[in-house]
Amino acid sequence: MAGERDGEGGGVYEELRTFEGRTAATALDGKDPVNVPMIRHWCEAMGDTNPAYEGPDAIAPPTMLQAWTMGGLSGYEGRSPAHDELFALLDGAGYTSVVATDCEQEYLRPLRPGDAITYDSVIESVSPLKTTKLGTGHFVTTRMDVRADGELAGTHRFRILKYAPAQRSSPSGKGRKARPRPVVNRDNAGFWNGVAQHKLLVQRCTDCATLRFPWLPGCNACGGQEWDTVEASGEGTVFSYVVMHHPPFPAFDPPYAVGLIELAEGVRMVSNVIGVPYDKVRIGLPVRLEFLRADEEWELPVFRAAEGGVA
Protein backbone atom coordinates (compact mmCIF):
# COMPACT_ATOMS: atom_id res chain seq x y z
CA MET A 1 0.00 0.00 0.00
CA ALA A 2 1.08 3.58 -0.62
CA GLY A 3 1.18 4.57 3.04
CA GLU A 4 3.29 1.51 3.85
CA ARG A 5 5.74 2.36 1.10
CA ASP A 6 6.19 5.86 2.53
CA GLY A 7 6.68 4.39 5.98
CA GLU A 8 9.50 2.08 4.81
CA GLY A 9 12.33 4.60 4.85
CA GLY A 10 10.32 7.35 3.18
CA GLY A 11 11.41 6.17 -0.29
CA VAL A 12 8.35 7.49 -2.11
CA TYR A 13 8.52 10.89 -0.45
CA GLU A 14 12.22 11.24 -1.17
CA GLU A 15 11.47 10.65 -4.84
CA LEU A 16 8.56 13.11 -4.74
CA ARG A 17 10.80 15.79 -3.22
CA THR A 18 13.08 15.68 -6.26
CA PHE A 19 10.31 17.46 -8.15
CA GLU A 20 10.42 20.51 -5.88
CA GLY A 21 11.78 23.47 -7.81
CA ARG A 22 11.36 21.80 -11.20
CA THR A 23 9.96 23.97 -13.95
CA ALA A 24 6.54 23.05 -15.32
CA ALA A 25 6.34 25.87 -17.89
CA THR A 26 8.62 28.66 -19.11
CA ALA A 27 7.51 31.84 -20.87
CA LEU A 28 4.31 30.34 -22.22
CA ASP A 29 1.89 32.69 -23.93
CA GLY A 30 -1.64 33.25 -22.70
CA LYS A 31 -4.10 32.20 -25.41
CA ASP A 32 -5.57 35.72 -25.56
CA PRO A 33 -4.43 39.17 -24.51
CA VAL A 34 -6.39 40.83 -21.73
CA ASN A 35 -9.61 41.86 -23.44
CA VAL A 36 -12.87 43.68 -22.77
CA PRO A 37 -15.30 40.87 -23.74
CA MET A 38 -13.71 38.42 -21.28
CA ILE A 39 -13.79 41.05 -18.54
CA ARG A 40 -17.46 41.75 -19.27
CA HIS A 41 -18.40 38.04 -19.20
CA TRP A 42 -16.52 37.57 -15.91
CA CYS A 43 -18.23 40.55 -14.28
CA GLU A 44 -21.66 39.44 -15.47
CA ALA A 45 -21.10 35.92 -14.14
CA MET A 46 -19.84 37.22 -10.79
CA GLY A 47 -22.39 40.02 -10.49
CA ASP A 48 -19.51 42.50 -10.08
CA THR A 49 -20.56 46.03 -11.10
CA ASN A 50 -17.42 47.87 -9.98
CA PRO A 51 -16.98 50.81 -12.40
CA ALA A 52 -13.22 50.24 -12.45
CA TYR A 53 -13.84 47.34 -14.86
CA GLU A 54 -15.63 49.47 -17.48
CA GLY A 55 -14.82 52.41 -19.73
CA PRO A 56 -11.68 53.61 -21.51
CA ASP A 57 -9.48 53.27 -18.41
CA ALA A 58 -10.81 49.84 -17.42
CA ILE A 59 -8.68 47.32 -15.61
CA ALA A 60 -9.34 43.59 -15.30
CA PRO A 61 -10.67 42.29 -11.97
CA PRO A 62 -7.55 41.17 -10.05
CA THR A 63 -9.10 37.76 -9.32
CA MET A 64 -9.09 37.07 -13.08
CA LEU A 65 -5.30 36.58 -12.83
CA GLN A 66 -5.48 32.85 -13.54
CA ALA A 67 -8.09 33.23 -16.29
CA TRP A 68 -5.56 34.68 -18.73
CA THR A 69 -3.30 31.62 -18.39
CA MET A 70 -5.87 28.82 -18.63
CA GLY A 71 -5.51 26.29 -21.42
CA GLY A 72 -9.21 25.86 -22.16
CA LEU A 73 -10.69 22.77 -23.76
CA SER A 74 -7.71 22.40 -26.09
CA GLY A 75 -5.33 22.16 -23.13
CA TYR A 76 -1.84 23.52 -22.64
CA GLU A 77 0.98 23.47 -25.16
CA GLY A 78 4.68 23.73 -24.43
CA ARG A 79 4.68 22.60 -20.80
CA SER A 80 7.64 20.62 -19.50
CA PRO A 81 6.98 16.97 -18.58
CA ALA A 82 7.71 17.50 -14.85
CA HIS A 83 4.06 18.01 -13.84
CA ASP A 84 2.86 14.88 -15.66
CA GLU A 85 5.78 12.83 -14.33
CA LEU A 86 4.99 13.89 -10.74
CA PHE A 87 1.33 12.94 -11.10
CA ALA A 88 2.26 9.62 -12.67
CA LEU A 89 4.50 8.87 -9.68
CA LEU A 90 1.72 9.75 -7.24
CA ASP A 91 -0.78 7.63 -9.16
CA GLY A 92 1.65 4.72 -9.18
CA ALA A 93 2.06 5.02 -5.40
CA GLY A 94 -1.71 4.65 -4.95
CA TYR A 95 -2.67 8.34 -4.62
CA THR A 96 -5.10 8.26 -7.53
CA SER A 97 -7.70 10.75 -6.29
CA VAL A 98 -7.29 14.50 -6.46
CA VAL A 99 -9.00 17.51 -4.92
CA ALA A 100 -8.16 21.21 -5.17
CA THR A 101 -7.67 22.62 -1.67
CA ASP A 102 -6.84 26.32 -1.93
CA CYS A 103 -5.11 29.04 -3.90
CA GLU A 104 -3.24 32.23 -3.04
CA GLN A 105 -2.86 35.20 -5.36
CA GLU A 106 -0.64 38.27 -5.12
CA TYR A 107 -1.37 41.26 -7.36
CA LEU A 108 1.59 43.44 -8.30
CA ARG A 109 0.09 45.64 -10.99
CA PRO A 110 -3.32 45.98 -12.69
CA LEU A 111 -3.96 44.15 -15.95
CA ARG A 112 -5.46 46.26 -18.72
CA PRO A 113 -7.05 45.42 -22.09
CA GLY A 114 -4.34 44.79 -24.63
CA ASP A 115 -1.75 43.43 -22.19
CA ALA A 116 0.03 40.39 -23.65
CA ILE A 117 0.24 37.62 -21.05
CA THR A 118 3.13 35.24 -20.52
CA TYR A 119 3.70 32.98 -17.55
CA ASP A 120 6.17 30.64 -15.87
CA SER A 121 5.17 27.74 -13.64
CA VAL A 122 7.19 25.80 -11.08
CA ILE A 123 6.43 22.91 -8.72
CA GLU A 124 7.08 24.76 -5.50
CA SER A 125 6.58 22.03 -2.88
CA VAL A 126 5.38 18.50 -2.19
CA SER A 127 4.31 17.87 1.40
CA PRO A 128 5.22 14.86 3.53
CA LEU A 129 2.52 12.22 3.85
CA LYS A 130 -0.64 13.74 5.37
CA THR A 131 -3.78 12.11 6.69
CA THR A 132 -7.06 13.96 6.08
CA LYS A 133 -10.74 13.06 6.32
CA LEU A 134 -10.68 12.34 2.59
CA GLY A 135 -7.72 10.01 2.89
CA THR A 136 -3.93 9.89 3.02
CA GLY A 137 -1.73 11.64 0.49
CA HIS A 138 0.52 14.54 -0.44
CA PHE A 139 -0.21 18.23 -1.01
CA VAL A 140 1.35 19.62 -4.18
CA THR A 141 1.79 23.39 -4.54
CA THR A 142 2.44 24.95 -7.94
CA ARG A 143 3.47 28.60 -8.31
CA MET A 144 2.71 30.55 -11.46
CA ASP A 145 4.31 33.94 -12.18
CA VAL A 146 2.16 35.97 -14.57
CA ARG A 147 3.70 38.74 -16.69
CA ALA A 148 2.01 41.47 -18.69
CA ASP A 149 4.10 42.80 -21.59
CA GLY A 150 7.10 41.28 -19.83
CA GLU A 151 6.46 42.91 -16.45
CA LEU A 152 5.60 40.74 -13.43
CA ALA A 153 1.91 41.39 -12.73
CA GLY A 154 1.03 38.74 -10.18
CA THR A 155 1.69 35.38 -8.61
CA HIS A 156 -0.73 32.50 -8.30
CA ARG A 157 -0.17 29.54 -5.99
CA PHE A 158 -2.47 26.57 -6.48
CA ARG A 159 -2.54 23.64 -4.06
CA ILE A 160 -4.05 20.21 -4.59
CA LEU A 161 -4.16 17.00 -2.56
CA LYS A 162 -3.33 13.74 -4.33
CA TYR A 163 -4.65 11.03 -2.03
CA ALA A 164 -5.74 7.45 -1.52
CA PRO A 165 -9.40 7.57 -0.39
CA ALA A 166 -10.03 6.59 3.22
CA GLN A 167 -11.87 3.35 3.83
CA ARG A 168 -15.49 4.07 4.72
CA SER A 169 -17.02 1.88 7.39
CA SER A 170 -20.56 0.66 6.78
CA PRO A 171 -23.16 2.47 8.89
CA SER A 172 -24.38 0.40 11.80
CA GLY A 173 -27.81 1.98 11.81
CA LYS A 174 -30.36 2.74 9.15
CA GLY A 175 -30.92 6.37 10.12
CA ARG A 176 -30.33 9.19 7.69
CA LYS A 177 -26.81 10.57 7.40
CA ALA A 178 -26.18 14.00 8.85
CA ARG A 179 -26.28 16.91 6.42
CA PRO A 180 -22.84 18.30 5.53
CA ARG A 181 -21.82 21.32 7.57
CA PRO A 182 -21.22 24.64 5.79
CA VAL A 183 -17.77 26.17 5.95
CA VAL A 184 -17.71 28.99 8.51
CA ASN A 185 -14.89 31.54 8.26
CA ARG A 186 -14.20 35.10 9.35
CA ASP A 187 -16.04 36.50 6.34
CA ASN A 188 -19.36 34.72 6.95
CA ALA A 189 -19.37 33.97 10.69
CA GLY A 190 -21.76 36.86 11.33
CA PHE A 191 -24.30 35.35 8.96
CA TRP A 192 -24.26 32.00 10.77
CA ASN A 193 -24.44 33.74 14.15
CA GLY A 194 -27.63 35.37 12.88
CA VAL A 195 -29.05 32.03 11.74
CA ALA A 196 -28.46 30.65 15.24
CA GLN A 197 -30.73 33.47 16.47
CA HIS A 198 -33.32 32.79 13.71
CA LYS A 199 -32.32 35.92 11.83
CA LEU A 200 -31.44 36.10 8.15
CA LEU A 201 -28.86 38.90 8.00
CA VAL A 202 -27.87 40.65 4.77
CA GLN A 203 -24.74 42.76 4.53
CA ARG A 204 -25.11 46.47 3.74
CA CYS A 205 -22.23 48.70 2.64
CA THR A 206 -22.04 51.72 4.93
CA ASP A 207 -20.46 53.80 2.14
CA CYS A 208 -23.04 53.33 -0.65
CA ALA A 209 -25.82 51.36 1.15
CA THR A 210 -25.69 48.53 -1.42
CA LEU A 211 -26.98 45.22 -0.05
CA ARG A 212 -24.98 42.12 -0.85
CA PHE A 213 -25.41 38.38 -0.50
CA PRO A 214 -23.63 36.04 -0.05
CA TRP A 215 -21.42 37.76 2.50
CA LEU A 216 -18.19 39.24 1.15
CA PRO A 217 -15.28 41.11 2.76
CA GLY A 218 -15.86 44.19 0.57
CA CYS A 219 -18.54 45.94 -1.49
CA ASN A 220 -18.61 44.94 -5.17
CA ALA A 221 -20.34 48.20 -6.06
CA CYS A 222 -17.96 50.80 -4.59
CA GLY A 223 -15.14 48.74 -3.05
CA GLY A 224 -15.95 49.93 0.48
CA GLN A 225 -14.67 47.78 3.32
CA GLU A 226 -17.10 48.89 6.06
CA TRP A 227 -20.53 47.34 6.47
CA ASP A 228 -23.44 46.65 8.77
CA THR A 229 -26.39 44.28 8.45
CA VAL A 230 -30.09 44.35 7.64
CA GLU A 231 -32.41 41.63 8.89
CA ALA A 232 -34.37 40.20 5.96
CA SER A 233 -38.14 40.00 6.30
CA GLY A 234 -38.10 36.37 5.17
CA GLU A 235 -40.43 37.00 2.23
CA GLY A 236 -39.26 36.02 -1.23
CA THR A 237 -39.98 34.36 -4.55
CA VAL A 238 -38.32 31.59 -6.55
CA PHE A 239 -36.15 33.36 -9.15
CA SER A 240 -34.83 30.09 -10.61
CA TYR A 241 -34.48 26.47 -9.52
CA VAL A 242 -33.13 23.02 -10.34
CA VAL A 243 -34.43 19.58 -9.39
CA MET A 244 -31.70 17.28 -8.10
CA HIS A 245 -31.96 13.63 -9.16
CA HIS A 246 -28.32 12.51 -9.26
CA PRO A 247 -25.92 11.87 -7.75
CA PRO A 248 -27.75 10.51 -4.69
CA PHE A 249 -26.40 11.66 -1.34
CA PRO A 250 -27.18 9.87 1.96
CA ALA A 251 -28.39 13.04 3.72
CA PHE A 252 -31.00 13.83 1.07
CA ASP A 253 -33.91 12.04 -0.60
CA PRO A 254 -33.88 12.85 -4.33
CA PRO A 255 -35.59 14.23 -6.23
CA TYR A 256 -35.69 17.56 -4.42
CA ALA A 257 -35.75 21.22 -5.46
CA VAL A 258 -32.95 23.71 -4.91
CA GLY A 259 -34.05 27.28 -5.52
CA LEU A 260 -32.40 30.61 -6.18
CA ILE A 261 -34.56 32.75 -3.92
CA GLU A 262 -35.00 36.45 -4.57
CA LEU A 263 -35.62 38.08 -1.21
CA ALA A 264 -37.96 41.04 -0.82
CA GLU A 265 -34.84 43.14 -0.13
CA GLY A 266 -33.56 42.46 -3.67
CA VAL A 267 -30.66 40.05 -3.05
CA ARG A 268 -30.71 36.36 -3.94
CA MET A 269 -29.63 33.25 -2.09
CA VAL A 270 -29.56 29.51 -2.77
CA SER A 271 -31.59 27.26 -0.49
CA ASN A 272 -33.99 24.33 -0.43
CA VAL A 273 -37.65 24.85 -1.31
CA ILE A 274 -39.84 22.81 1.03
CA GLY A 275 -43.52 22.28 1.73
CA VAL A 276 -44.37 21.53 -1.89
CA PRO A 277 -43.65 18.58 -4.23
CA TYR A 278 -40.52 19.14 -6.28
CA ASP A 279 -42.53 19.12 -9.52
CA LYS A 280 -44.75 21.94 -8.27
CA VAL A 281 -41.90 24.39 -7.76
CA ARG A 282 -42.03 27.15 -10.36
CA ILE A 283 -40.43 30.50 -11.10
CA GLY A 284 -42.27 33.25 -9.24
CA LEU A 285 -43.50 30.92 -6.48
CA PRO A 286 -43.86 32.96 -3.25
CA VAL A 287 -41.92 31.50 -0.32
CA ARG A 288 -41.31 32.30 3.35
CA LEU A 289 -38.21 31.77 5.45
CA GLU A 290 -38.01 28.92 7.95
CA PHE A 291 -35.15 27.46 9.94
CA LEU A 292 -34.55 23.74 9.55
CA ARG A 293 -33.00 21.79 12.44
CA ALA A 294 -30.24 19.82 10.69
CA ASP A 295 -28.80 18.25 13.84
CA GLU A 296 -28.50 18.94 17.55
CA GLU A 297 -26.21 21.92 17.01
CA TRP A 298 -27.03 23.25 13.57
CA GLU A 299 -29.93 25.00 11.85
CA LEU A 300 -30.21 26.06 8.22
CA PRO A 301 -32.34 28.70 6.48
CA VAL A 302 -34.80 27.14 4.02
CA PHE A 303 -37.89 28.46 2.23
CA ARG A 304 -41.39 27.04 2.44
CA ALA A 305 -43.90 27.60 -0.34
CA ALA A 306 -46.48 30.12 0.80
CA GLU A 307 -50.07 28.97 1.16
CA GLY A 308 -52.03 29.69 -1.98
CA GLY A 309 -48.87 30.01 -4.05
CA VAL A 310 -49.11 26.55 -5.62
CA ALA A 311 -51.53 26.02 -8.48
C-alpha positions as CSV (number, residue, x, y, z in Angstrom):
1,M,0.0,0.0,0.0
2,A,1.1,3.6,-0.6
3,G,1.2,4.6,3.0
4,E,3.3,1.5,3.9
5,R,5.7,2.4,1.1
6,D,6.2,5.9,2.5
7,G,6.7,4.4,6.0
8,E,9.5,2.1,4.8
9,G,12.3,4.6,4.9
10,G,10.3,7.3,3.2
11,G,11.4,6.2,-0.3
12,V,8.3,7.5,-2.1
13,Y,8.5,10.9,-0.5
14,E,12.2,11.2,-1.2
15,E,11.5,10.7,-4.8
16,L,8.6,13.1,-4.7
17,R,10.8,15.8,-3.2
18,T,13.1,15.7,-6.3
19,F,10.3,17.5,-8.2
20,E,10.4,20.5,-5.9
21,G,11.8,23.5,-7.8
22,R,11.4,21.8,-11.2
23,T,10.0,24.0,-13.9
24,A,6.5,23.1,-15.3
25,A,6.3,25.9,-17.9
26,T,8.6,28.7,-19.1
27,A,7.5,31.8,-20.9
28,L,4.3,30.3,-22.2
29,D,1.9,32.7,-23.9
30,G,-1.6,33.3,-22.7
31,K,-4.1,32.2,-25.4
32,D,-5.6,35.7,-25.6
33,P,-4.4,39.2,-24.5
34,V,-6.4,40.8,-21.7
35,N,-9.6,41.9,-23.4
36,V,-12.9,43.7,-22.8
37,P,-15.3,40.9,-23.7
38,M,-13.7,38.4,-21.3
39,I,-13.8,41.1,-18.5
40,R,-17.5,41.7,-19.3
41,H,-18.4,38.0,-19.2
42,W,-16.5,37.6,-15.9
43,C,-18.2,40.6,-14.3
44,E,-21.7,39.4,-15.5
45,A,-21.1,35.9,-14.1
46,M,-19.8,37.2,-10.8
47,G,-22.4,40.0,-10.5
48,D,-19.5,42.5,-10.1
49,T,-20.6,46.0,-11.1
50,N,-17.4,47.9,-10.0
51,P,-17.0,50.8,-12.4
52,A,-13.2,50.2,-12.4
53,Y,-13.8,47.3,-14.9
54,E,-15.6,49.5,-17.5
55,G,-14.8,52.4,-19.7
56,P,-11.7,53.6,-21.5
57,D,-9.5,53.3,-18.4
58,A,-10.8,49.8,-17.4
59,I,-8.7,47.3,-15.6
60,A,-9.3,43.6,-15.3
61,P,-10.7,42.3,-12.0
62,P,-7.5,41.2,-10.1
63,T,-9.1,37.8,-9.3
64,M,-9.1,37.1,-13.1
65,L,-5.3,36.6,-12.8
66,Q,-5.5,32.9,-13.5
67,A,-8.1,33.2,-16.3
68,W,-5.6,34.7,-18.7
69,T,-3.3,31.6,-18.4
70,M,-5.9,28.8,-18.6
71,G,-5.5,26.3,-21.4
72,G,-9.2,25.9,-22.2
73,L,-10.7,22.8,-23.8
74,S,-7.7,22.4,-26.1
75,G,-5.3,22.2,-23.1
76,Y,-1.8,23.5,-22.6
77,E,1.0,23.5,-25.2
78,G,4.7,23.7,-24.4
79,R,4.7,22.6,-20.8
80,S,7.6,20.6,-19.5
81,P,7.0,17.0,-18.6
82,A,7.7,17.5,-14.9
83,H,4.1,18.0,-13.8
84,D,2.9,14.9,-15.7
85,E,5.8,12.8,-14.3
86,L,5.0,13.9,-10.7
87,F,1.3,12.9,-11.1
88,A,2.3,9.6,-12.7
89,L,4.5,8.9,-9.7
90,L,1.7,9.7,-7.2
91,D,-0.8,7.6,-9.2
92,G,1.6,4.7,-9.2
93,A,2.1,5.0,-5.4
94,G,-1.7,4.7,-5.0
95,Y,-2.7,8.3,-4.6
96,T,-5.1,8.3,-7.5
97,S,-7.7,10.8,-6.3
98,V,-7.3,14.5,-6.5
99,V,-9.0,17.5,-4.9
100,A,-8.2,21.2,-5.2
101,T,-7.7,22.6,-1.7
102,D,-6.8,26.3,-1.9
103,C,-5.1,29.0,-3.9
104,E,-3.2,32.2,-3.0
105,Q,-2.9,35.2,-5.4
106,E,-0.6,38.3,-5.1
107,Y,-1.4,41.3,-7.4
108,L,1.6,43.4,-8.3
109,R,0.1,45.6,-11.0
110,P,-3.3,46.0,-12.7
111,L,-4.0,44.1,-15.9
112,R,-5.5,46.3,-18.7
113,P,-7.0,45.4,-22.1
114,G,-4.3,44.8,-24.6
115,D,-1.7,43.4,-22.2
116,A,0.0,40.4,-23.7
117,I,0.2,37.6,-21.0
118,T,3.1,35.2,-20.5
119,Y,3.7,33.0,-17.5
120,D,6.2,30.6,-15.9
121,S,5.2,27.7,-13.6
122,V,7.2,25.8,-11.1
123,I,6.4,22.9,-8.7
124,E,7.1,24.8,-5.5
125,S,6.6,22.0,-2.9
126,V,5.4,18.5,-2.2
127,S,4.3,17.9,1.4
128,P,5.2,14.9,3.5
129,L,2.5,12.2,3.8
130,K,-0.6,13.7,5.4
131,T,-3.8,12.1,6.7
132,T,-7.1,14.0,6.1
133,K,-10.7,13.1,6.3
134,L,-10.7,12.3,2.6
135,G,-7.7,10.0,2.9
136,T,-3.9,9.9,3.0
137,G,-1.7,11.6,0.5
138,H,0.5,14.5,-0.4
139,F,-0.2,18.2,-1.0
140,V,1.4,19.6,-4.2
141,T,1.8,23.4,-4.5
142,T,2.4,24.9,-7.9
143,R,3.5,28.6,-8.3
144,M,2.7,30.6,-11.5
145,D,4.3,33.9,-12.2
146,V,2.2,36.0,-14.6
147,R,3.7,38.7,-16.7
148,A,2.0,41.5,-18.7
149,D,4.1,42.8,-21.6
150,G,7.1,41.3,-19.8
151,E,6.5,42.9,-16.4
152,L,5.6,40.7,-13.4
153,A,1.9,41.4,-12.7
154,G,1.0,38.7,-10.2
155,T,1.7,35.4,-8.6
156,H,-0.7,32.5,-8.3
157,R,-0.2,29.5,-6.0
158,F,-2.5,26.6,-6.5
159,R,-2.5,23.6,-4.1
160,I,-4.1,20.2,-4.6
161,L,-4.2,17.0,-2.6
162,K,-3.3,13.7,-4.3
163,Y,-4.6,11.0,-2.0
164,A,-5.7,7.5,-1.5
165,P,-9.4,7.6,-0.4
166,A,-10.0,6.6,3.2
167,Q,-11.9,3.4,3.8
168,R,-15.5,4.1,4.7
169,S,-17.0,1.9,7.4
170,S,-20.6,0.7,6.8
171,P,-23.2,2.5,8.9
172,S,-24.4,0.4,11.8
173,G,-27.8,2.0,11.8
174,K,-30.4,2.7,9.1
175,G,-30.9,6.4,10.1
176,R,-30.3,9.2,7.7
177,K,-26.8,10.6,7.4
178,A,-26.2,14.0,8.9
179,R,-26.3,16.9,6.4
180,P,-22.8,18.3,5.5
181,R,-21.8,21.3,7.6
182,P,-21.2,24.6,5.8
183,V,-17.8,26.2,6.0
184,V,-17.7,29.0,8.5
185,N,-14.9,31.5,8.3
186,R,-14.2,35.1,9.4
187,D,-16.0,36.5,6.3
188,N,-19.4,34.7,7.0
189,A,-19.4,34.0,10.7
190,G,-21.8,36.9,11.3
191,F,-24.3,35.4,9.0
192,W,-24.3,32.0,10.8
193,N,-24.4,33.7,14.2
194,G,-27.6,35.4,12.9
195,V,-29.0,32.0,11.7
196,A,-28.5,30.6,15.2
197,Q,-30.7,33.5,16.5
198,H,-33.3,32.8,13.7
199,K,-32.3,35.9,11.8
200,L,-31.4,36.1,8.1
201,L,-28.9,38.9,8.0
202,V,-27.9,40.7,4.8
203,Q,-24.7,42.8,4.5
204,R,-25.1,46.5,3.7
205,C,-22.2,48.7,2.6
206,T,-22.0,51.7,4.9
207,D,-20.5,53.8,2.1
208,C,-23.0,53.3,-0.6
209,A,-25.8,51.4,1.2
210,T,-25.7,48.5,-1.4
211,L,-27.0,45.2,0.0
212,R,-25.0,42.1,-0.9
213,F,-25.4,38.4,-0.5
214,P,-23.6,36.0,0.0
215,W,-21.4,37.8,2.5
216,L,-18.2,39.2,1.2
217,P,-15.3,41.1,2.8
218,G,-15.9,44.2,0.6
219,C,-18.5,45.9,-1.5
220,N,-18.6,44.9,-5.2
221,A,-20.3,48.2,-6.1
222,C,-18.0,50.8,-4.6
223,G,-15.1,48.7,-3.1
224,G,-15.9,49.9,0.5
225,Q,-14.7,47.8,3.3
226,E,-17.1,48.9,6.1
227,W,-20.5,47.3,6.5
228,D,-23.4,46.7,8.8
229,T,-26.4,44.3,8.5
230,V,-30.1,44.4,7.6
231,E,-32.4,41.6,8.9
232,A,-34.4,40.2,6.0
233,S,-38.1,40.0,6.3
234,G,-38.1,36.4,5.2
235,E,-40.4,37.0,2.2
236,G,-39.3,36.0,-1.2
237,T,-40.0,34.4,-4.6
238,V,-38.3,31.6,-6.6
239,F,-36.2,33.4,-9.1
240,S,-34.8,30.1,-10.6
241,Y,-34.5,26.5,-9.5
242,V,-33.1,23.0,-10.3
243,V,-34.4,19.6,-9.4
244,M,-31.7,17.3,-8.1
245,H,-32.0,13.6,-9.2
246,H,-28.3,12.5,-9.3
247,P,-25.9,11.9,-7.7
248,P,-27.8,10.5,-4.7
249,F,-26.4,11.7,-1.3
250,P,-27.2,9.9,2.0
251,A,-28.4,13.0,3.7
252,F,-31.0,13.8,1.1
253,D,-33.9,12.0,-0.6
254,P,-33.9,12.8,-4.3
255,P,-35.6,14.2,-6.2
256,Y,-35.7,17.6,-4.4
257,A,-35.7,21.2,-5.5
258,V,-33.0,23.7,-4.9
259,G,-34.0,27.3,-5.5
260,L,-32.4,30.6,-6.2
261,I,-34.6,32.7,-3.9
262,E,-35.0,36.5,-4.6
263,L,-35.6,38.1,-1.2
264,A,-38.0,41.0,-0.8
265,E,-34.8,43.1,-0.1
266,G,-33.6,42.5,-3.7
267,V,-30.7,40.1,-3.0
268,R,-30.7,36.4,-3.9
269,M,-29.6,33.2,-2.1
270,V,-29.6,29.5,-2.8
271,S,-31.6,27.3,-0.5
272,N,-34.0,24.3,-0.4
273,V,-37.6,24.8,-1.3
274,I,-39.8,22.8,1.0
275,G,-43.5,22.3,1.7
276,V,-44.4,21.5,-1.9
277,P,-43.6,18.6,-4.2
278,Y,-40.5,19.1,-6.3
279,D,-42.5,19.1,-9.5
280,K,-44.8,21.9,-8.3
281,V,-41.9,24.4,-7.8
282,R,-42.0,27.2,-10.4
283,I,-40.4,30.5,-11.1
284,G,-42.3,33.2,-9.2
285,L,-43.5,30.9,-6.5
286,P,-43.9,33.0,-3.2
287,V,-41.9,31.5,-0.3
288,R,-41.3,32.3,3.3
289,L,-38.2,31.8,5.4
290,E,-38.0,28.9,7.9
291,F,-35.2,27.5,9.9
292,L,-34.6,23.7,9.6
293,R,-33.0,21.8,12.4
294,A,-30.2,19.8,10.7
295,D,-28.8,18.2,13.8
296,E,-28.5,18.9,17.6
297,E,-26.2,21.9,17.0
298,W,-27.0,23.2,13.6
299,E,-29.9,25.0,11.9
300,L,-30.2,26.1,8.2
301,P,-32.3,28.7,6.5
302,V,-34.8,27.1,4.0
303,F,-37.9,28.5,2.2
304,R,-41.4,27.0,2.4
305,A,-43.9,27.6,-0.3
306,A,-46.5,30.1,0.8
307,E,-50.1,29.0,1.2
308,G,-52.0,29.7,-2.0
309,G,-48.9,30.0,-4.0
310,V,-49.1,26.6,-5.6
311,A,-51.5,26.0,-8.5
